[in-house]
Amino acid sequence: MAVKRKLSRFCRAMRARVGTSALAACLAATATLFVGPAHGGTSIEFPFRDEALLLRSQKAGGMVYVPEAIPRGESAPLVVFLHGINDHQAVHLWLGASGTYDLRSSWDTWLKDTQARPAMLAAPSQTQRAMAAASLWTDFDLDDFVEATDTALGAVATIDRSQVLLVGHSGAGCNKSGGLASVTAGTHDIQPMGIVAIDICMEQDSATALALAPLETPVAVFWQTSWPRAFNEFRTVFDVLRRPAPGARDFMEEVPFTADRDAHNTIVRVALPRALAFFLPSSLN
């Protein structure tokens, strides 16, 4: 990101010499060609419903990270990560935004340590109306986001659309009609291979929304108890509505924390590698 800021300053300096049209062209190139190594792999920023999701001064809210283990041009699974409430209105929360943990810094290690199939990580950003769960990811469309990600990847890699894993943290699973809930009902071209809810509100509405996922789409729920919620009621509603058939792969797991002041965010770094191992096991395992 520091490199991108330097390039932007260079572009603006050029305006004084060659005019506004050159500035526009230079800034466009900076946005679209910021494809390079990040934590061992390649990160690509791209626009995704920027006018609807981002503040007016922001752009290129989508990002995809391609780990080193994926050869150029290969087809690979995609993990889509929906962030929770965005108090700081930061673009690329969890993927390099200042003051937040950068999941890319652990992604290659997690894939290796869990012996998971090499998978790409992609995430949209929401900064408008992003400070309340009720307005978070209200109109999220997984089909549209995967299409935008595939376009941005170009020749770097392609997405195996039968291997799309949807992950939501916190508020991303609290909106009963948006976020994770937006893909559990209705007809979609892309049916996720799994849905992972990490420390969501765990209200009855959330349980109802997740239970609507097709039975062939496993739902995994991770939570921790430093944030008091009605865990038993959530599980009861989910189980009653889900009526799992024999062999169903849904699971819920409490992640214990003893003295972690930020357990609500730390749990992401515990749950994600576990989800990778569960949903994307290597054929060698």
N, C-alpha and C positions, 0 to 999 in steps of 0.2 A: 504493500500500500504506500510506503514511503517513496518507492520508485515512481509509482503512478502520480503522486503529488508533485514530485520534481518534474516529471514530464509535462504536467498541466501548467506549472509555472513557466517552463520553457515555452510552451505554446503561447501563453499570454505575453511573454516578452517579445515573441515574434510578431504580435499584432502591431506593435509600435513601428515595426519596420516594413511589414508587407500587407497590413490591412486586416479587416475583420473576416473576410472570406477565408483567408489562410488560417486564422485562428480557429474557425469552425471546423475546417478540414483536419487540422492538427489534433484538436480535442476529440473528434470522432475517431481518428486513428488510435489515439491513446486508449479510448474506451473499448474498441473492438479488438485491438491487437494486444491487449494486456493478457497474453497467454504465455506462461513461463513456469519455471520451477517454483514450487512452493512446498516446503517440507518434504522434498524428495520427489514429488509428483508434479502434475500440471494443474493449475487453477485457471478457470475461464469465467469471467464476469459476463453477464448478458442481461438485456432488459426482460422483465416479466411483469406486465401490467403495472408499469411504473407510475403512470398517471393516477391509477386507482389505489395503489398500495403505498406509494412513497410520498414524502413531503416534496414540495415543488422544487427545492434546491437539490434533490437527490435523483440518482438515476442508476441503471444497471443493478437492479435488486436481486437478480438471480446469480447464483454461483454454482459451478460444478467442479469437483476435485477428482482427478484421475490419478490413482496411485501408480507408482513405478512398475508394479507387477503386471499391469495391463499393457501388452504390446500395442504399438500404434496401429490403429485401424481395427482392432479386435472388438468383438461384441462382448459385453460384460453386464452383470447385474447392476442395478441402480438402487441406492438407498436414498429416499427423499426424507429430509428432516424439516419439520415445521417447528419453529421456535415458539416459545410462550410469550407472555406479556412483555412488551418492549418498552420499559420505562424510559430508557435513554434515547428512544427513537433512532437507534443505530442501524445502519445498513450492514448486512452480513453478520447478524448476531450468531455467535458460535462458529463463525468461519472467518475470523480475523478482526472483527469489530473491537475497537479499543476497550479494554477493561473486561472483556469476556474471554473465556477459555476457547482456544482455537482447536476444534476437533480434528483438523487436518494434521496437527502436530502428533497425534496418536494413531491416526487412521491406518497407516502402513504397518505399524507395530501390532495393532489389534488384529488385523487380517492375518499376520504371520503367527502371532501367539495363539489365536483361536483356530488356526488351520482352516479359516474360511476361504471361500472362493474370492478371488480379487474382485472387488466391487467399487463402483464409483459412488461418491457422496455429493448430493446436490441439495440446495436449499433456496427457497424464495425468501424475500424480506418484506415485512410489513412495518411501516413507521406511522402511517396515518391510522387513526382510530385503533392504536395498538396497545392501549393501556387499560383495556377491559376485555375480559374473555368473551363477552357477548358480541363484540364487534370484531373479534380476531378471526381471520381466515373465513369470513362469512361466505364468500363466493369462490372459495378455492376449488379449482378444477384440476384434478390429477392428470387427466388426458392432456390438457393444455400445457401444464408445466413440463411433462415429459417430452412433449413435442418441441417446446422451446429449448429444453436442455439438449435434445438430440441435434437440433439445428445449430446451437452454439458449439457443440463438440466438433462439427465438421468432420475432417479426416482423422482427428485425434483418436476417436473411439466411437462405437455405436452402442445403443442401449438394447439389451435383451429384454423386450417388453413383457416376457413371461416371468421375469425375475425382478420385479419392482417391489421393494419393501418400503412401506410407509411408516414413518416414526413421528410421533408428536410428543412434545414436552409441555407440561404444565397447562397453560391456557389453550394450547392447540387441541387439547382434548376436553375442554370445558364448555365449548360452544355446542349446544345440542344440535345445531343445524350446519355447523361449519367445521373447518379443520378436519380432524379424523372422521367426524360424523358425516362429512360431505361425501365420502366415498363408500359408506356402508349401506346406502339406500339408492335406488334408482339404477339406471343403466349406464354403464361406462365401457369404453373400449378396453381400458386397462383395468384388470382386476388384480389388486395387489396380492402377492404371494403370502403376505402377512401384514398385520397391523400391530404396531408396538406403541403402547401408551405408557409414558414415563412420568410418574408423579403428577397425574392430572387431578381434577377436583374430586373425582370419585363420588359424584352425586348420582341420584337415581336416573336423572336424564342422561348422564354420560353412560351409565350402564346400559340403558335402553338403546342408545345410539350404537354402541359397539356391538351389542347383541344382534343387530340387524345385518351384520356382515355375513356373507355366505358361509355356510359351515365348512366349505373347502378352503376358506381363508382364515388361518389360525389367528387368534387375538392373544397377544401377550401383554400383561399389565404388571408394571413394576411400581412399587411405592415404598415410602419410608414414613415412620411414625412421628417425626419431629413436627410434622404438619398434621394436626388432628383432623380426621375425616371419618365418615361413617363407613368404614371398610366392610364390615359384615353385611350391612344393608346393600352396598354396591354389589358384592359378590352374590348375594341372594337374588337380587333382581336380574343380574346377568345370567346366572345359572337357570333360573326359571324361564326366562325368555329364550335363551339359547337352546335349551333342551339338547345338549350335545349327544351326537350319535356315538356308538362305540368306536374308539380309535380317534376321536377328536383330539386335536393337538393344542387347544387353548390352554394357557396356564397363567397363573398369577403368582407373583413372588415378592415378598417383603424383603427389602434390602436394609439390613440393620446398620444404624449409625449410632455411635455412643456419644461422641463429643464434637461432632462436626457442625460448626456454626452455619455452614452453607450446604446442608445436606440436600436441600431441594435442587441445587444445581450440580453438586457432586455426584448425585445418583445417575446423571446422564453418562458420566464416564465409567460407571459400573455396569449400567444396564445395556449400553450400546454394544460392547464386546460380547456380552452374553447373548444378545439378540443375533449378532453376526454368526456366532457358533451354532445357534439353534436353527436359524432359517437358511443359512448359506454354508452348510458343512461341505468341506472338500470331498470330492469323489474318492480321495485316497483314504478318508477316515473310515 
